[in-house]
Amino acid sequence: MSAPIVVGYTATDAGEDAVALGARIALATGAPLVLVLVLPSDDRSVITPPAAGYDAHVRAQAEEWLTDAAARVAASVAVSTSVRTAESFAAGLVEVADERGASHIVVGAANGGIRGRHRLGTVATELLHSSDVPVALAPEGSRRVDAAIGVTRVTAAVGTRPGTQALLDEATALAAAAKAELRLVSLVTVDLPPGVDTGVIRLAGAAHAEDVLARARAGLPAGIEAEALTADGESIEDAVTHLSWEPGELALVGSSRLAQPRRLFLGSTAAKMLHELPVPMIVVPRTRAQEGAQR
């Protein structure tokens, strides 16, 4: 059986978005879902009501919410639920993911986001600086996407920094499991200062991007085909808007080179992409594949 997908659930629109994305990936790949609701640990704030039975009441409510959420997932997806107590919501999700050997952690956007766009909340931000498994970010409105659409294409934003192979491995495995197309994209870095000869730099950048894509394709497993293209624009955000995106697409990016071993750290390019990306983004730890091979 495929590794489970851990979904961080709250009884909010963001929680529903996370469940919807998790279910869509699970339906496409055959993976089971684990819906997790994290409660504060015993060192919670003193404003918490001290009445006897309060903890039991809170846990019972959490379990009821999870049961309701699980009931809305397609019957063909294996779903389990878990109420976890931890110092933070993100810490609880990472603990469950490690215990279950999860392939991904899925969370929704912060409240107030624009439909179809990402807005990082506290939990997502903490995960993107601490998780040791890929984190999938569900844009606002994901709950309105039919899970039956599945995963039609996986797009990996490739570069030359450490971690590119781990990103390719993740993208290839996900595309194969979902029977989806694989696309490799190189974002030609622009954001140029005033007065610079942008024409010369664009030509050099395009040549460099083609070289990056050629090396990335060469690193794919035998028999795996991938579309490869460069994206241009006046900025990373502009380049993202010039790309075509399918409703059933997933975008994968690698963790920043500043990340600690087997941990995530959202880099500047990924952060800029989030501003305009209309599809879910999955951030992959840059040393995950190598570390796993050594175990």
C-alpha positions, 0 to 999 in steps of 0.5 A: 500500500502507498504511504499515507497522506496526513491532512491537518484538519480544522472545522473551517474552510481551510480545513475543508480545503486541505481534506479536499486536496488530500482526497484528490491526491489519495484518489489519484495515487491509491494512498490512504488518508489520515485526518488529524486534528491537533489539540493544545498540550497540557501547558496550554494558556491559563485562560482555558476553562479548568472545569472537570471534564473539559478535556473530554468534551474538547476531544469528543468534539474534535472526534466528531468533527473528524468523523464528519470530515471523513464521511465526506471523502470518496468511499474508494479512499481509505480514511482514518482519523486521529486526535493528537495533543502537541505543543503546536498544530504543526508539531503534532502533524509532523509527529503523526507523519513520522509515526505513520511514514507519511508521504505528504502533509496537507494543510489549507490556506489562512483565512481571508485568502483570495479564491484559488490563491495561497495565503500562508497561515501560522501552521503552514509557515511553521511546517515550511520551516520544520517538516521533514516530509513534503508539505502540500499547500491547498489554495483557498477554494480547493474544497470546491474542486471535484476530487474526481478530477484527480491529478492530471499533471505534475510540474516541477520547478527545477534549478541548479541548487542542491536538492534538484534530484530529490525534487525530480525523484518526488515529481517523477514518483508522484506523476507515476503514481497518479498516472499524470503527465510530468512537466519540468519548468525553469524560471528564468530569473529576472527581477533586474535592477534599473539600467541593466542590459536586460536583452543580454542577460535574458539571452544568457539566462535562456541558454542557462535555463535550457542547459538546466532542463537538459540536465534535469531530463537526463536525470529522469529514470529510463522510460519516463518522459517529460515536457520541458520549457522555460518561463519568462517574465519581468519577475518570478510572479509574472513568469508564473502567470505566463505559464498554463495551469490545468485544474488538476495540476500540482506544482512542486518546488524544492526547499531552500538551500538554507534548510537544515538536513531533512527539513524544509525552508521556503526559499524566496523563489517559491515564496514569490511563486505562491503569490500567483500560483493558481494550483496546489504547491508541494514543497520538497525537502532537498535531502529527503531522497538521499537521506532515505537511501542511507537508512 
